């Protein structure tokens, strides 16, 4: 995303930055992102309630809730390959309308197996809408305003982590578990309505003829050591993020912290700083380079891990802030690097990265869930630390082989 250059005069940039139309468009893009992925992590805020409802272990419930990442990994690959042949507006609309169906059915899921399958279905729909919206922005935005468009979309994505969890906790606390899923289904449909009125007049973009088959293009990306490392870094980032923000919920509701459902929702204001800091990822890469930016972000996340083990709420919350800021920032930098390192078939490269990213979340929920159940929170945090350390080692291999004049 940050690989898109913005070659324009400073005066033009200033005019664009102050245009009321630009501000409104950024709000619409951010709201679209919010409504697209709000279901992904909102359910984590009610994990303790779901665990009691289904009478299962935290590891089992954590895996079921995060099974949506399995669907997102599959959809990331499929949409990346088929993207040139999919009508953007129809694809996004269909994905959001279909997303409401498994969301409604979750309200009456009879057991954990059905719940897990419905979460996978949600992931398929969310990732399809997400990937197609990013493709649409890349095609329809001029070089002058593409950076602002992607920044708005990423910010809406980050904001969904905060507001979605807060709303989910509030609805469950007030109206019960079933009402939570009905409410989020309405948000999915609201996203479809928004897309209908904001994308309907966009002319379809005809894809450039492809020289390589999707399979050959995928193999070429995997042969690139820098891209392989970027894919693995994405895996490690969501592995660490999921491990932290899934199982910390159980720590927060147990003694000595003993938070209630609504208090647990308010805890997720810890994502507020990430909404701001993520916007500066592109600038950090431009000034310091990709590797120092990612190393700095991973170091910030690692600094938060010891605080998560504290028995004092302010320390735990500070640790959560640092992990959130660090992982979101590293994710933005790594995503931008993939756009730079993939010279051709960038849609397939981005789809592969997203697939690895979301697969890391699924594996993280399974592996770290077992550590949490068997050995406790300290072992889980140690697993998160190991993932961050591996990501830091892999970052050393993020080197571009582009011509010297390519934009950063």
Secondary structure, DSSP 8 states (H G I E B T S, - for coil): -TTS-----HHHHHHHHT-HHHHHHHHHHHHHHHHHHHHHHHGGGGHHHHHHHHT--HHHHHHHHTTHHHHHHHHHHHHHHHGGGS-HHHHHHHHHHHHHHHHHHGGG--SHHHHHHHHHHHHHHHHHHHHHHHHHHHHHS-TTTHHHHHHHHHHHHHHHHHHHHHHHHHHHHHH-HHHHHHHHHHHHHHHHHHHHHHHTTS--------SS-HHHHHHHHHH-HHHHHHHHHHHHHHHHHHHHHHHHHHHHHSTTT---HHHHHHHGGGGHHHHHHGGGHHHHHHHH-HHHHHHHHHHHHHHHHHHHT-SSHHHHHHHHHHHHHHHHHHHHHHHHHHHHH--S-HHHHHHHHHHHHHHHHHHHHHHHHHHHHHH-HHHHHHHHHHHHHHHHHHHTT----S-TTS--
